[in-house]
Amino acid sequence: MRWWPAIALAALLASAYAATDEWHQLFVPGRDSDVRDWLADTIGAAAGSGFYRVISQLLGP
């Protein structure tokens, strides 16, 4: 898989997982669900995937 679709897929899967985590938190006493938390998780996943690409290019195979 080329690097750009791999980054997009990683971010998409992490975003989907974060959404299910937020949904689960609706049912856990003492926790709350917030779309901003999901958004932060999604942005973090995209940034982390992109950062991995940059580092792997700098360090080489």
Secondary structure, 3 states (H helix, E strand, C coil): CCHHHHHHHHHHHHHHHHHHHHHHHCCCCCCCCCHHHHHHHHHHHHHHHHHHHHHHHHHCC
